[in-house]
Amino acid sequence: MEHKIDATNRIFGRLATEVAGFLRGKNKADFESNITSNEKVIIENIKNMSFSGKKLEQKKYFHYSGYPGGMKTRYLGEEFSKNPAKVFKSAVYRMLPKNKTRSIIIKNLIIK
């Protein structure tokens, strides 16, 4: 089954949890956690998404190179303006179960 969602004026986190539920198949009556569903989710107009609170200025993403002084910090506003699809996909990816099915499930998320 395929779900089309327009992200215009939708709150980032609430949409991400909704999409994660659709990808797992939790909206079906015959949901089983050990079986991956073939639910596809298509997101459109991702640039027009809104954020609640001051997340764009306060939420940080960290990257550590492994070397002394190699901690890099970027804010959500910077990341979202560069590549909003990457930010949304990583948020949904982190909401999926941390097992071998996660990489299979995330392939059913299509961002336009």
C-alpha positions in Angstrom: 0.0 0.0 0.0 1.1 3.6 -0.6 0.6 6.6 1.5 1.0 10.2 0.1 1.6 12.9 2.6 1.9 16.6 2.0 4.3 18.1 4.6 3.2 21.7 4.1 2.6 23.3 7.6 3.0 20.0 9.4 5.1 19.8 12.6 8.4 17.9 12.0 8.4 15.5 14.9 4.7 14.6 14.7 5.0 13.9 11.0 8.1 11.8 11.6 6.4 9.6 14.2 3.3 9.2 11.9 5.6 8.1 9.0 7.5 5.7 11.2 4.3 4.0 12.2 3.1 3.7 8.6 6.5 2.2 7.5 6.3 -0.5 10.2 2.7 -1.3 9.3 1.2 -0.4 12.7 -1.9 1.0 11.1 -2.9 -2.5 9.8 -5.1 -4.8 11.8 -2.7 -7.8 11.1 0.4 -6.0 12.4 3.2 -8.4 13.6 6.5 -6.9 14.8 8.7 -9.6 13.3 7.3 -9.2 9.8 8.4 -6.2 7.6 5.5 -4.6 5.8 5.6 -3.3 2.2 4.0 0.0 3.1 5.5 2.9 1.0 5.3 6.5 2.2 5.8 9.4 -0.2 6.4 12.8 1.3 6.0 16.0 -0.8 6.8 19.6 -0.1 9.2 18.8 2.7 10.8 22.3 2.6 7.5 23.8 3.8 7.6 21.9 7.1 7.4 23.8 10.4 9.1 23.3 13.7 7.7 23.8 17.2 9.6 25.9 19.7 13.1 27.1 19.1 14.5 23.9 17.6 16.0 25.6 14.5 18.3 27.6 16.7 18.8 25.3 19.7 18.9 21.6 18.4 22.5 20.5 17.7 23.9 17.7 15.6 27.4 16.4 16.6 30.0 14.7 14.5 33.3 13.4 16.0 36.2 12.6 13.8 38.1 10.6 16.5 40.9 13.1 16.7 41.5 15.5 19.6 39.5 18.7 18.9 37.6 16.9 16.2 34.1 17.6 17.5 32.0 19.3 14.9 28.6 20.9 15.8 25.9 22.0 13.4 22.5 23.4 14.2 19.2 22.1 12.9 18.6 25.3 10.9 21.8 24.9 9.0 21.2 21.2 8.2 17.6 21.7 7.2 18.4 24.6 4.9 21.1 22.5 3.1 19.3 19.2 2.8 15.8 18.8 4.4 15.3 15.3 3.1 18.4 14.0 4.9 17.3 15.5 8.2 13.8 14.1 7.9 15.0 10.7 6.8 17.5 10.4 9.7 14.8 11.4 12.2 12.5 8.6 10.9 15.4 6.2 10.8 16.2 6.7 14.4 12.5 6.1 15.3 12.5 2.6 13.7 13.5 -0.5 15.8 17.2 -0.9 16.2 17.5 -4.3 14.5 18.3 -5.8 11.1 14.9 -4.8 9.6 15.6 -1.1 10.0 17.7 -0.7 6.9 15.0 -2.6 4.9 12.1 -0.6 6.2 13.7 2.9 5.5 14.0 2.0 1.8 10.2 2.4 1.6 10.4 6.1 2.5 10.4 8.3 -0.6 10.9 12.0 -0.3 10.2 14.3 -3.2 
